[in-house]
Amino acid sequence: MRMDIGDARVAGNASGRLAIEARGLVKRFDGFTAVDGVDLSVPEGAIYGILGPNGAGKTTTLRMLLGIIEPDAGYRRILGADRPHDVSRAIGYLPEERGLYPAMKATDAIAFIGALRGLPQKEGRRRGRELLEAHGLGYAADRQIRQLSKGMAQQVQILGTLVHRPRLVVLDEPFSGLDALNQGKLETVIRGLAEEGTTVIFSTHVIAHAERLCDEVAIIAGGKVPFAGPVDVARDRIPPQVRLETCASDGPWRAGLPQDARREGRYWNFTLPDSGIEPLLRTLIEGDAGILSLSIERAGLHDAFVAIAGEAAARALEVGKPEESAK
Amino acid sequence: MSTEPRAQAGRLSKLAAAYVIARRDFVAILFSRSFIFFLLGPVFMAGVASFSGGLGEQMRVAARQPHLGVALPAGEVDALLAAQGPLSAQLGDAVPPVVVLRRLAPGESFAARPALTQGRRDSIAAVLTGTLAHPVLTGTKQQLDEWRGPVGLVVAAAVHGVPGPLPEMALQNTASSAASEHKDQLLTAQLSQTLLFLLTMLLAGMVLSNLVEEKGNKVIEILAAAIPMDAVFFGKLFAMLGVSFVGIAVWGAVGGLFLAMTGGGLGALPVPAVGWPMLIGLGIVYFAMAYLLLGSVFLAIGSLAATVREVQTLSMPATMMQLGVFFLASYAMTQPGSPAETFAVVFPFSSPFAMLARAAQQPDLGQHILAIGWQALCVLVMVRLGSQLFRRRVMKSGPAGTRKRRWFRRAWA
């Protein structure tokens, strides 16, 4: 299992086929529109993130994609099938609300989840034991789920999601409930899956995970998807930011700074002008600004999220509260 | 992990998916504490059965008063009927009601003993033959002792027009009569019905607890994502049915051992009309039908509720309905051929109970084929409806669900 994210991205985009295609998905619950016309195109082999605050419609979207609930409008095609259950053997799913039978042993729990996807029970047990060993949980193989910590039980469930070697893995908030160490391990697992050609789609309200892992993201807010596409394209929605440090605090060069330039301590921060950096550099040099440092920072996904989804959604994302209450 | 073959596209068949669910549930329940309570169920059942048996006996006495069968020369029958009416009005239940078995032509004879064993429907307890001048009363010793006086009184009134000296009456003692046989078979029917009811309720309760547990531990979404909800529904129902058969096997073995040790056996119990092997076979089939019907209702209820409390509240009407069904079937058992009994036979939820009672009382097997076919059809419809509701409701999320939960809380507060 390699950890090179670059390789995974190349693999993800190589086939050009879509693992998931959804158009105009709508889901209403007694008048309340939880998901309102969502379009998604997830390339085969990609790591795809659905990014949004709680209550934005991430889980409902994933449930519709998997056929757990039926959309009120729109259509979805999963691994080439109109009905997700028709290809359920090739899908692995980790729901947001983790659930295992407390009295089951860890290996049996993994085998059971595999059996639901068509993996013979005996083979599931064998693979389950191997997976637990490989992930440092071999000692817990014969322990009942109720005897495991919450984090360990969650890892067992993640392994159950993967035991039948699915072509498409759907993870709903997979990082919640895991400590930092296990979050890192899970990121490694996800990259490894993509490297093997598995499509991974996960929802998260933590931008850092999406930024580190994803080839493409869908930003979802208020049941709508204002942006879906490569992470780079999302970040390019925000012009790069320039951070400038000068010797002189004032001078004719200041007139050459863009209008949005603001001083923060010794630094000037402003958006990179459309004309590029060269004309500005020329002005600074000719105006004896005395450049001590100058950096051009590309916008992060967080900034892109704020720009695309709005401040309210971003605040909801940060505090982890439902979008409605944040508004 | 990378050396393992990749999963193929496609899906499990509904049958295979249901089997995965049924196997998990079956093993889990078999090794759970609730199965121990299930096995101990007969201890509680015995208490309830003895209570309901007593209740049923009272109903039976009221509903099925033994009759006097009459086979006399044509003219004498009318005289006897004319005498019986006023006497019955004066003396009440002491004078037995009369059923005319045959108006005899001159020189015709009548066999009283076969009439006693064949006259189940009319509950013939004794038969009056001969002539009014030389009456012959045939019945069990107990019945003859009870009725020789009142019947003699009626005969005397028929002969003299007013109560007069009692005639010489010949008494023919038989080992059993239709009425006593019927009474015994009623007891068998009653026991079978009670057993069926309690077992069904116990199982339906267990399947409901199982679903609530599933909702509680959030496994349901994993199941719903992987396989059709119909398969989950079927798997759960049949797992519990399998568990119940294990329980029945255990009870049968323990009961058989007990009977072997005490020297008892089924022979000590009243023989059902269809015989013991057939009654046991039909009992298993009717039990399966009753359980599947009720289980599908309970599972559908389970899918509607979000919490254990809601499940308990919602299952109450279903439990009451089933109790009503049981009482209907118990009552109908004592009224063969009545509209109530016909309704109990046709109404899907009471049909297994009513038909099991019939098996204990009537030897005709053809009716059971029809009834089982009808019940199987109803099971299919109910399971289908239940699974559709289950599928629609069990994974419903969003504000609507919350609103409905609030509504439930208000409605049942």
Boltz contact constraints between the chains, C-beta under 6 A:
constraints:
  - contact:
      token1: [A, 29]
      token2: [B, 398]
      max_distance: 6.0
  - contact:
      token1: [A, 29]
      token2: [B, 399]
      max_distance: 6.0
  - contact:
      token1: [A, 29]
      token2: [B, 400]
      max_distance: 6.0
  - contact:
      token1: [A, 30]
      token2: [B, 400]
      max_distance: 6.0
  - contact:
      token1: [A, 32]
      token2: [B, 399]
      max_distance: 6.0
  - contact:
      token1: [A, 34]
      token2: [B, 398]
      max_distance: 6.0
  - contact:
      token1: [A, 66]
      token2: [B, 225]
      max_distance: 6.0
  - contact:
      token1: [A, 68]
      token2: [B, 224]
      max_distance: 6.0
  - contact:
      token1: [A, 68]
      token2: [B, 225]
      max_distance: 6.0
  - contact:
      token1: [A, 68]
      token2: [B, 395]
      max_distance: 6.0
  - contact:
      token1: [A, 69]
      token2: [B, 395]
      max_distance: 6.0
  - contact:
      token1: [A, 79]
      token2: [B, 9]
      max_distance: 6.0
  - contact:
      token1: [A, 85]
      token2: [B, 11]
      max_distance: 6.0
  - contact:
      token1: [A, 85]
      token2: [B, 228]
      max_distance: 6.0
  - contact:
      token1: [A, 86]
      token2: [B, 11]
      max_distance: 6.0
  - contact:
      token1: [A, 87]
      token2: [B, 9]
      max_distance: 6.0
  - contact:
      token1: [A, 88]
      token2: [B, 11]
      max_distance: 6.0
  - contact:
      token1: [A, 88]
      token2: [B, 226]
      max_distance: 6.0
  - contact:
      token1: [A, 89]
      token2: [B, 7]
      max_distance: 6.0
  - contact:
      token1: [A, 89]
      token2: [B, 10]
      max_distance: 6.0
  - contact:
      token1: [A, 89]
      token2: [B, 11]
      max_distance: 6.0
  - contact:
      token1: [A, 90]
      token2: [B, 7]
      max_distance: 6.0
  - contact:
      token1: [A, 90]
      token2: [B, 9]
      max_distance: 6.0
  - contact:
      token1: [A, 93]
      token2: [B, 225]
      max_distance: 6.0
  - contact:
      token1: [A, 95]
      token2: [B, 221]
      max_distance: 6.0
  - contact:
      token1: [A, 97]
      token2: [B, 218]
      max_distance: 6.0
  - contact:
      token1: [A, 99]
      token2: [B, 217]
      max_distance: 6.0
  - contact:
      token1: [A, 99]
      token2: [B, 218]
      max_distance: 6.0
  - contact:
      token1: [A, 99]
      token2: [B, 219]
      max_distance: 6.0
  - contact:
      token1: [A, 99]
      token2: [B, 222]
      max_distance: 6.0
  - contact:
      token1: [A, 112]
      token2: [B, 24]
      max_distance: 6.0
  - contact:
      token1: [A, 115]
      token2: [B, 20]
      max_distance: 6.0
  - contact:
      token1: [A, 116]
      token2: [B, 20]
      max_distance: 6.0
  - contact:
      token1: [A, 116]
      token2: [B, 226]
      max_distance: 6.0
  - contact:
      token1: [A, 116]
      token2: [B, 227]
      max_distance: 6.0
  - contact:
      token1: [A, 117]
      token2: [B, 226]
      max_distance: 6.0
  - contact:
      token1: [A, 118]
      token2: [B, 12]
      max_distance: 6.0
  - contact:
      token1: [A, 164]
      token2: [B, 7]
      max_distance: 6.0
  - contact:
      token1: [A, 165]
      token2: [B, 4]
      max_distance: 6.0
  - contact:
      token1: [A, 165]
      token2: [B, 6]
      max_distance: 6.0
  - contact:
      token1: [A, 165]
      token2: [B, 7]
      max_distance: 6.0
  - contact:
      token1: [A, 166]
      token2: [B, 7]
      max_distance: 6.0
  - contact:
      token1: [A, 196]
      token2: [B, 2]
      max_distance: 6.0
